[in-house]
Amino acid sequence: MATFADFMKLDIRVGEVVRVESFPQARKPAYKLWVDFGPEVGIKQSSAQITECYERDDLVGRQVLGVVNFPPRQIADFSSEVLVLGVYAQQGVVLIQPEQPVENGVRLG
């Protein structure tokens, strides 16, 4: 069982999607995202399998939550630097986002 101390090791922050590209090289349908996590973390890139619920144009400007302290993961020819958080729903992966706009880089917890 995970402890609260385990949870606190995760650096989960709010970021704003600033760029989105299709990712045809990925095994499963995905987008390449560039997310601005504020001045402390900066802009990080992520591969996200969210094509069933989101169009590219709907993502730019959207705030999301992401784990920013996992090691980078190579997905095809792309280095995914953060894990954008979502839930697996019947319609596909639905992003987790703040209920109201907040400053980029704000930490969960």
N, CA, C and O atoms as a GROMACS GRO file, in nm:
protein
  436
    1MET      N    1   0.084  -0.117   0.000
    1MET     CA    2   0.000   0.000   0.000
    1MET      C    3   0.090   0.125   0.000
    1MET      O    4   0.190   0.131   0.071
    2ALA      N    5   0.052   0.223  -0.080
    2ALA     CA    6   0.126   0.348  -0.087
    2ALA      C    7   0.099   0.432   0.038
    2ALA      O    8  -0.010   0.428   0.094
    3THR      N    9   0.199   0.507   0.078
    3THR     CA   10   0.184   0.595   0.193
    3THR      C   11   0.170   0.739   0.145
    3THR      O   12   0.194   0.769   0.028
    4PHE      N   13   0.133   0.827   0.236
    4PHE     CA   14   0.127   0.969   0.203
    4PHE      C   15   0.265   1.020   0.163
    4PHE      O   16   0.276   1.105   0.075
    5ALA      N   17   0.368   0.970   0.227
    5ALA     CA   18   0.505   1.010   0.192
    5ALA      C   19   0.536   0.972   0.047
    5ALA      O   20   0.604   1.046  -0.023
    6ASP      N   21   0.487   0.855   0.002
    6ASP     CA   22   0.506   0.814  -0.138
    6ASP      C   23   0.438   0.915  -0.231
    6ASP      O   24   0.497   0.956  -0.331
    7PHE      N   25   0.315   0.953  -0.198
    7PHE     CA   26   0.242   1.049  -0.280
    7PHE      C   27   0.317   1.182  -0.289
    7PHE      O   28   0.323   1.243  -0.396
    8MET      N   29   0.374   1.227  -0.178
    8MET     CA   30   0.442   1.356  -0.175
    8MET      C   31   0.571   1.357  -0.258
    8MET      O   32   0.624   1.464  -0.287
    9LYS      N   33   0.620   1.240  -0.296
    9LYS     CA   34   0.738   1.233  -0.383
    9LYS      C   35   0.705   1.277  -0.525
    9LYS      O   36   0.794   1.318  -0.599
   10LEU      N   37   0.577   1.269  -0.564
   10LEU     CA   38   0.535   1.310  -0.698
   10LEU      C   39   0.524   1.461  -0.704
   10LEU      O   40   0.464   1.524  -0.616
   11ASP      N   41   0.582   1.519  -0.806
   11ASP     CA   42   0.572   1.663  -0.829
   11ASP      C   43   0.466   1.683  -0.938
   11ASP      O   44   0.496   1.676  -1.057
   12ILE      N   45   0.343   1.707  -0.895
   12ILE     CA   46   0.230   1.723  -0.987
   12ILE      C   47   0.197   1.872  -0.994
   12ILE      O   48   0.170   1.936  -0.893
   13ARG      N   49   0.200   1.925  -1.115
   13ARG     CA   50   0.180   2.069  -1.135
   13ARG      C   51   0.079   2.097  -1.246
   13ARG      O   52   0.050   2.012  -1.329
   14VAL      N   53   0.029   2.219  -1.243
   14VAL     CA   54  -0.061   2.268  -1.346
   14VAL      C   55   0.021   2.329  -1.458
   14VAL      O   56   0.115   2.405  -1.433
   15GLY      N   57  -0.015   2.296  -1.580
   15GLY     CA   58   0.049   2.355  -1.696
   15GLY      C   59  -0.053   2.384  -1.804
   15GLY      O   60  -0.164   2.331  -1.803
   16GLU      N   61  -0.015   2.470  -1.897
   16GLU     CA   62  -0.102   2.507  -2.008
   16GLU      C   63  -0.046   2.451  -2.139
   16GLU      O   64   0.072   2.470  -2.170
   17VAL      N   65  -0.130   2.383  -2.213
   17VAL     CA   66  -0.089   2.329  -2.342
   17VAL      C   67  -0.066   2.446  -2.438
   17VAL      O   68  -0.156   2.527  -2.461
   18VAL      N   69   0.056   2.455  -2.492
   18VAL     CA   70   0.091   2.566  -2.581
   18VAL      C   71   0.110   2.523  -2.726
   18VAL      O   72   0.113   2.606  -2.817
   19ARG      N   73   0.123   2.391  -2.748
   19ARG     CA   74   0.143   2.341  -2.884
   19ARG      C   75   0.100   2.195  -2.889
   19ARG      O   76   0.120   2.120  -2.794
   20VAL      N   77   0.041   2.156  -3.001
   20VAL     CA   78  -0.004   2.017  -3.020
   20VAL      C   79   0.029   1.975  -3.164
   20VAL      O   80   0.007   2.052  -3.258
   21GLU      N   81   0.081   1.854  -3.179
   21GLU     CA   82   0.107   1.797  -3.311
   21GLU      C   83   0.054   1.655  -3.313
   21GLU      O   84   0.047   1.588  -3.210
   22SER      N   85   0.016   1.610  -3.430
   22SER     CA   86  -0.018   1.469  -3.449
   22SER      C   87   0.106   1.386  -3.425
   22SER      O   88   0.218   1.435  -3.439
   23PHE      N   89   0.087   1.259  -3.390
   23PHE     CA   90   0.201   1.171  -3.360
   23PHE      C   91   0.179   1.036  -3.430
   23PHE      O   92   0.154   0.935  -3.365
   24PRO      N   93   0.190   1.035  -3.563
   24PRO     CA   94   0.163   0.912  -3.638
   24PRO      C   95   0.264   0.799  -3.611
   24PRO      O   96   0.233   0.683  -3.640
   25GLN      N   97   0.382   0.830  -3.558
   25GLN     CA   98   0.483   0.728  -3.530
   25GLN      C   99   0.451   0.646  -3.405
   25GLN      O  100   0.508   0.539  -3.386
   26ALA      N  101   0.362   0.694  -3.320
   26ALA     CA  102   0.327   0.622  -3.197
   26ALA      C  103   0.250   0.495  -3.232
   26ALA      O  104   0.175   0.491  -3.329
   27ARG      N  105   0.269   0.390  -3.150
   27ARG     CA  106   0.199   0.263  -3.173
   27ARG      C  107   0.048   0.279  -3.161
   27ARG      O  108  -0.028   0.225  -3.242
   28LYS      N  109   0.004   0.355  -3.060
   28LYS     CA  110  -0.138   0.383  -3.041
   28LYS      C  111  -0.162   0.530  -3.074
   28LYS      O  112  -0.072   0.612  -3.056
   29PRO      N  113  -0.281   0.564  -3.123
   29PRO     CA  114  -0.306   0.705  -3.159
   29PRO      C  115  -0.275   0.800  -3.043
   29PRO      O  116  -0.319   0.779  -2.930
   30ALA      N  117  -0.198   0.905  -3.074
   30ALA     CA  118  -0.154   0.997  -2.969
   30ALA      C  119  -0.125   1.134  -3.030
   30ALA      O  120  -0.117   1.150  -3.152
   31TYR      N  121  -0.110   1.231  -2.942
   31TYR     CA  122  -0.064   1.365  -2.979
   31TYR      C  123   0.069   1.391  -2.910
   31TYR      O  124   0.098   1.335  -2.805
   32LYS      N  125   0.148   1.478  -2.972
   32LYS     CA  126   0.264   1.537  -2.906
   32LYS      C  127   0.217   1.668  -2.846
   32LYS      O  128   0.162   1.753  -2.916
   33LEU      N  129   0.238   1.685  -2.715
   33LEU     CA  130   0.198   1.807  -2.647
   33LEU      C  131   0.320   1.881  -2.595
   33LEU      O  132   0.417   1.818  -2.552
   34TRP      N  133   0.316   2.012  -2.599
   34TRP     CA  134   0.412   2.097  -2.531
   34TRP      C  135   0.334   2.174  -2.426
   34TRP      O  136   0.237   2.244  -2.459
   35VAL      N  137   0.376   2.160  -2.300
   35VAL     CA  138   0.300   2.215  -2.189
   35VAL      C  139   0.388   2.310  -2.109
   35VAL      O  140   0.500   2.275  -2.071
   36ASP      N  141   0.338   2.432  -2.084
   36ASP     CA  142   0.410   2.533  -2.007
   36ASP      C  143   0.374   2.516  -1.860
   36ASP      O  144   0.262   2.545  -1.818
   37PHE      N  145   0.472   2.470  -1.781
   37PHE     CA  146   0.454   2.449  -1.638
   37PHE      C  147   0.510   2.566  -1.556
   37PHE      O  148   0.544   2.547  -1.439
   38GLY      N  149   0.518   2.683  -1.614
   38GLY     CA  150   0.561   2.802  -1.541
   38GLY      C  151   0.712   2.818  -1.539
   38GLY      O  152   0.785   2.734  -1.592
   39PRO      N  153   0.759   2.928  -1.478
   39PRO     CA  154   0.902   2.963  -1.486
   39PRO      C  155   0.996   2.864  -1.417
   39PRO      O  156   1.110   2.850  -1.460
   40GLU      N  157   0.951   2.796  -1.313
   40GLU     CA  158   1.039   2.704  -1.241
   40GLU      C  159   1.068   2.576  -1.321
   40GLU      O  160   1.180   2.525  -1.318
   41VAL      N  161   0.968   2.525  -1.392
   41VAL     CA  162   0.981   2.398  -1.466
   41VAL      C  163   1.000   2.423  -1.614
   41VAL      O  164   1.078   2.354  -1.680
   42GLY      N  165   0.929   2.522  -1.669
   42GLY     CA  166   0.940   2.555  -1.810
   42GLY      C  167   0.846   2.475  -1.897
   42GLY      O  168   0.751   2.413  -1.848
   43ILE      N  169   0.872   2.478  -2.027
   43ILE     CA  170   0.790   2.405  -2.124
   43ILE      C  171   0.847   2.264  -2.139
   43ILE      O  172   0.965   2.245  -2.166
   44LYS      N  173   0.761   2.166  -2.119
   44LYS     CA  174   0.798   2.025  -2.130
   44LYS      C  175   0.709   1.958  -2.233
   44LYS      O  176   0.596   2.002  -2.258
   45GLN      N  177   0.760   1.852  -2.293
   45GLN     CA  178   0.683   1.780  -2.394
   45GLN      C  179   0.633   1.647  -2.341
   45GLN      O  180   0.694   1.585  -2.254
   46SER      N  181   0.519   1.605  -2.397
   46SER     CA  182   0.456   1.481  -2.352
   46SER      C  183   0.384   1.415  -2.467
   46SER      O  184   0.327   1.483  -2.553
   47SER      N  185   0.386   1.284  -2.470
   47SER     CA  186   0.303   1.206  -2.562
   47SER      C  187   0.177   1.168  -2.486
   47SER      O  188   0.184   1.115  -2.375
   48ALA      N  189   0.061   1.196  -2.546
   48ALA     CA  190  -0.065   1.170  -2.477
   48ALA      C  191  -0.163   1.097  -2.569
   48ALA      O  192  -0.192   1.142  -2.680
   49GLN      N  193  -0.214   0.985  -2.522
   49GLN     CA  194  -0.312   0.906  -2.597
   49GLN      C  195  -0.453   0.956  -2.565
   49GLN      O  196  -0.530   0.891  -2.495
   50ILE      N  197  -0.484   1.074  -2.617
   50ILE     CA  198  -0.611   1.141  -2.586
   50ILE      C  199  -0.689   1.175  -2.712
   50ILE      O  200  -0.776   1.261  -2.709
   51THR      N  201  -0.658   1.108  -2.822
   51THR     CA  202  -0.718   1.143  -2.951
   51THR      C  203  -0.867   1.108  -2.959
   51THR      O  204  -0.938   1.165  -3.042
   52GLU      N  205  -0.914   1.017  -2.876
   52GLU     CA  206  -1.056   0.980  -2.882
   52GLU      C  207  -1.147   1.089  -2.827
   52GLU      O  208  -1.262   1.102  -2.869
   53CYS      N  209  -1.097   1.169  -2.733
   53CYS     CA  210  -1.180   1.269  -2.666
   53CYS      C  211  -1.148   1.413  -2.704
   53CYS      O  212  -1.227   1.503  -2.675
   54TYR      N  213  -1.034   1.437  -2.770
   54TYR     CA  214  -0.991   1.574  -2.794
   54TYR      C  215  -0.941   1.592  -2.937
   54TYR      O  216  -0.871   1.505  -2.990
   55GLU      N  217  -0.977   1.704  -2.997
   55GLU     CA  218  -0.919   1.747  -3.124
   55GLU      C  219  -0.799   1.836  -3.093
   55GLU      O  220  -0.794   1.900  -2.988
   56ARG      N  221  -0.703   1.839  -3.182
   56ARG     CA  222  -0.581   1.919  -3.158
   56ARG      C  223  -0.614   2.063  -3.123
   56ARG      O  224  -0.560   2.117  -3.027
   57ASP      N  225  -0.703   2.125  -3.199
   57ASP     CA  226  -0.733   2.266  -3.178
   57ASP      C  227  -0.800   2.294  -3.044
   57ASP      O  228  -0.792   2.405  -2.992
   58ASP      N  229  -0.865   2.193  -2.986
   58ASP     CA  230  -0.932   2.210  -2.857
   58ASP      C  231  -0.835   2.206  -2.740
   58ASP      O  232  -0.872   2.243  -2.629
   59LEU      N  233  -0.712   2.164  -2.762
   59LEU     CA  234  -0.616   2.146  -2.653
   59LEU      C  235  -0.532   2.269  -2.623
   59LEU      O  236  -0.497   2.292  -2.508
   60VAL      N  237  -0.499   2.347  -2.724
   60VAL     CA  238  -0.414   2.465  -2.703
   60VAL      C  239  -0.488   2.563  -2.612
   60VAL      O  240  -0.603   2.600  -2.638
   61GLY      N  241  -0.420   2.605  -2.506
   61GLY     CA  242  -0.478   2.696  -2.409
   61GLY      C  243  -0.543   2.626  -2.291
   61GLY      O  244  -0.580   2.692  -2.194
   62ARG      N  245  -0.557   2.495  -2.296
   62ARG     CA  246  -0.620   2.419  -2.188
   62ARG      C  247  -0.518   2.391  -2.078
   62ARG      O  248  -0.404   2.355  -2.106
   63GLN      N  249  -0.560   2.409  -1.954
   63GLN     CA  250  -0.474   2.374  -1.842
   63GLN      C  251  -0.493   2.227  -1.807
   63GLN      O  252  -0.604   2.174  -1.810
   64VAL      N  253  -0.382   2.161  -1.773
   64VAL     CA  254  -0.382   2.018  -1.739
   64VAL      C  255  -0.295   1.998  -1.616
   64VAL      O  256  -0.220   2.088  -1.576
   65LEU      N  257  -0.304   1.880  -1.557
   65LEU     CA  258  -0.215   1.841  -1.449
   65LEU      C  259  -0.114   1.742  -1.504
   65LEU      O  260  -0.148   1.657  -1.587
   66GLY      N  261   0.011   1.753  -1.460
   66GLY     CA  262   0.114   1.661  -1.506
   66GLY      C  263   0.217   1.631  -1.400
   66GLY      O  264   0.247   1.716  -1.316
   67VAL      N  265   0.270   1.510  -1.403
   67VAL     CA  266   0.380   1.472  -1.315
   67VAL      C  267   0.508   1.515  -1.385
   67VAL      O  268   0.539   1.468  -1.495
   68VAL      N  269   0.582   1.607  -1.321
   68VAL     CA  270   0.698   1.666  -1.387
   68VAL      C  271   0.831   1.609  -1.340
   68VAL      O  272   0.936   1.650  -1.388
   69ASN      N  273   0.829   1.513  -1.245
   69ASN     CA  274   0.956   1.459  -1.196
   69ASN      C  275   0.976   1.310  -1.225
   69ASN      O  276   1.051   1.243  -1.154
   70PHE      N  277   0.909   1.258  -1.326
   70PHE     CA  278   0.941   1.125  -1.376
   70PHE      C  279   1.056   1.139  -1.477
   70PHE      O  280   1.071   1.244  -1.539
   71PRO      N  281   1.138   1.035  -1.494
   71PRO     CA  282   1.241   1.043  -1.597
   71PRO      C  283   1.177   1.044  -1.737
   71PRO      O  284   1.068   0.990  -1.755
   72PRO      N  285   1.244   1.106  -1.835
   72PRO     CA  286   1.190   1.107  -1.971
   72PRO      C  287   1.172   0.965  -2.024
   72PRO      O  288   1.245   0.874  -1.987
   73ARG      N  289   1.074   0.950  -2.111
   73ARG     CA  290   1.044   0.819  -2.171
   73ARG      C  291   1.044   0.835  -2.323
   73ARG      O  292   0.977   0.923  -2.377
   74GLN      N  293   1.117   0.750  -2.391
   74GLN     CA  294   1.125   0.757  -2.537
   74GLN      C  295   1.004   0.687  -2.597
   74GLN      O  296   0.983   0.568  -2.574
   75ILE      N  297   0.926   0.761  -2.675
   75ILE     CA  298   0.810   0.706  -2.746
   75ILE      C  299   0.839   0.728  -2.894
   75ILE      O  300   0.834   0.841  -2.943
   76ALA      N  301   0.870   0.620  -2.965
   76ALA     CA  302   0.913   0.629  -3.106
   76ALA      C  303   1.030   0.728  -3.113
   76ALA      O  304   1.132   0.708  -3.048
   77ASP      N  305   1.015   0.835  -3.193
   77ASP     CA  306   1.125   0.932  -3.210
   77ASP      C  307   1.108   1.056  -3.121
   77ASP      O  308   1.165   1.161  -3.150
   78PHE      N  309   1.030   1.045  -3.014
   78PHE     CA  310   0.991   1.159  -2.932
   78PHE      C  311   1.022   1.131  -2.785
   78PHE      O  312   0.991   1.022  -2.735
   79SER      N  313   1.082   1.227  -2.716
   79SER     CA  314   1.111   1.213  -2.574
   79SER      C  315   0.997   1.276  -2.494
   79SER      O  316   0.978   1.398  -2.496
   80SER      N  317   0.922   1.192  -2.423
   80SER     CA  318   0.811   1.239  -2.341
   80SER      C  319   0.867   1.270  -2.202
   80SER      O  320   0.910   1.180  -2.130
   81GLU      N  321   0.867   1.398  -2.165
   81GLU     CA  322   0.933   1.444  -2.043
   81GLU      C  323   0.843   1.449  -1.920
   81GLU      O  324   0.892   1.447  -1.807
   82VAL      N  325   0.712   1.456  -1.941
   82VAL     CA  326   0.616   1.462  -1.831
   82VAL      C  327   0.500   1.367  -1.860
   82VAL      O  328   0.474   1.331  -1.975
   83LEU      N  329   0.431   1.328  -1.752
   83LEU     CA  330   0.312   1.246  -1.765
   83LEU      C  331   0.191   1.335  -1.742
   83LEU      O  332   0.165   1.377  -1.629
   84VAL      N  333   0.117   1.364  -1.850
   84VAL     CA  334  -0.007   1.440  -1.838
   84VAL      C  335  -0.112   1.346  -1.781
   84VAL      O  336  -0.128   1.234  -1.830
   85LEU      N  337  -0.185   1.391  -1.678
   85LEU     CA  338  -0.276   1.303  -1.608
   85LEU      C  339  -0.416   1.303  -1.667
   85LEU      O  340  -0.470   1.407  -1.707
   86GLY      N  341  -0.474   1.185  -1.673
   86GLY     CA  342  -0.610   1.167  -1.720
   86GLY      C  343  -0.669   1.042  -1.659
   86GLY      O  344  -0.600   0.965  -1.594
   87VAL      N  345  -0.797   1.023  -1.681
   87VAL     CA  346  -0.865   0.903  -1.633
   87VAL      C  347  -0.914   0.824  -1.753
   87VAL      O  348  -0.953   0.880  -1.855
   88TYR      N  349  -0.911   0.692  -1.738
   88TYR     CA  350  -0.960   0.604  -1.843
   88TYR      C  351  -1.111   0.591  -1.828
   88TYR      O  352  -1.159   0.524  -1.736
   89ALA      N  353  -1.185   0.655  -1.917
   89ALA     CA  354  -1.331   0.652  -1.915
   89ALA      C  355  -1.380   0.571  -2.035
   89ALA      O  356  -1.302   0.534  -2.122
   90GLN      N  357  -1.509   0.546  -2.037
   90GLN     CA  358  -1.568   0.467  -2.145
   90GLN      C  359  -1.540   0.531  -2.282
   90GLN      O  360  -1.518   0.460  -2.380
   91GLN      N  361  -1.542   0.664  -2.288
   91GLN     CA  362  -1.522   0.734  -2.415
   91GLN      C  363  -1.376   0.751  -2.453
   91GLN      O  364  -1.346   0.796  -2.563
   92GLY      N  365  -1.283   0.716  -2.363
   92GLY     CA  366  -1.140   0.734  -2.386
   92GLY      C  367  -1.077   0.804  -2.269
   92GLY      O  368  -1.139   0.818  -2.164
   93VAL      N  369  -0.953   0.849  -2.286
   93VAL     CA  370  -0.882   0.916  -2.177
   93VAL      C  371  -0.932   1.061  -2.167
   93VAL      O  372  -0.930   1.136  -2.264
   94VAL      N  373  -0.976   1.098  -2.046
   94VAL     CA  374  -1.024   1.233  -2.017
   94VAL      C  375  -0.921   1.301  -1.928
   94VAL      O  376  -0.884   1.248  -1.823
   95LEU      N  377  -0.876   1.418  -1.970
   95LEU     CA  378  -0.773   1.491  -1.897
   95LEU      C  379  -0.824   1.542  -1.762
   95LEU      O  380  -0.941   1.578  -1.747
   96ILE      N  381  -0.732   1.546  -1.665
   96ILE     CA  382  -0.761   1.607  -1.536
   96ILE      C  383  -0.712   1.751  -1.544
   96ILE      O  384  -0.599   1.778  -1.585
   97GLN      N  385  -0.798   1.842  -1.504
   97GLN     CA  386  -0.763   1.984  -1.512
   97GLN      C  387  -0.824   2.059  -1.394
   97GLN      O  388  -0.920   2.012  -1.334
   98PRO      N  389  -0.768   2.177  -1.361
   98PRO     CA  390  -0.826   2.255  -1.252
   98PRO      C  391  -0.965   2.303  -1.289
   98PRO      O  392  -0.995   2.327  -1.406
   99GLU      N  393  -1.049   2.317  -1.188
   99GLU     CA  394  -1.186   2.364  -1.210
   99GLU      C  395  -1.190   2.510  -1.252
   99GLU      O  396  -1.279   2.552  -1.326
  100GLN      N  397  -1.092   2.588  -1.205
  100GLN     CA  398  -1.080   2.729  -1.240
  100GLN      C  399  -0.939   2.755  -1.288
  100GLN      O  400  -0.847   2.682  -1.251
  101PRO      N  401  -0.918   2.858  -1.371
  101PRO     CA  402  -0.782   2.891  -1.415
  101PRO      C  403  -0.694   2.926  -1.295
  101PRO      O  404  -0.734   2.998  -1.204
  102VAL      N  405  -0.572   2.874  -1.298
  102VAL     CA  406  -0.473   2.904  -1.195
  102VAL      C  407  -0.341   2.934  -1.263
  102VAL      O  408  -0.327   2.914  -1.384
  103GLU      N  409  -0.246   2.980  -1.188
  103GLU     CA  410  -0.113   3.012  -1.241
  103GLU      C  411  -0.042   2.885  -1.284
  103GLU      O  412  -0.045   2.784  -1.212
  104ASN      N  413   0.022   2.888  -1.400
  104ASN     CA  414   0.101   2.773  -1.446
  104ASN      C  415   0.212   2.745  -1.346
  104ASN      O  416   0.278   2.837  -1.298
  105GLY      N  417   0.233   2.618  -1.316
  105GLY     CA  418   0.338   2.579  -1.224
  105GLY      C  419   0.290   2.553  -1.084
  105GLY      O  420   0.365   2.502  -1.002
  106VAL      N  421   0.164   2.587  -1.054
  106VAL     CA  422   0.111   2.561  -0.919
  106VAL      C  423   0.116   2.412  -0.892
  106VAL      O  424   0.080   2.331  -0.977
  107ARG      N  425   0.163   2.378  -0.772
  107ARG     CA  426   0.183   2.238  -0.736
  107ARG      C  427   0.061   2.181  -0.664
  107ARG      O  428   0.001   2.247  -0.580
  108LEU      N  429   0.025   2.058  -0.699
  108LEU     CA  430  -0.081   1.987  -0.629
  108LEU      C  431  -0.027   1.938  -0.496
  108LEU      O  432   0.086   1.891  -0.486
  109GLY      N  433  -0.108   1.952  -0.393
  109GLY     CA  434  -0.068   1.896  -0.264
  109GLY      C  435  -0.050   1.993  -0.159
  109GLY      O  436  -0.016   1.956  -0.047
   0.00000   0.00000   0.00000
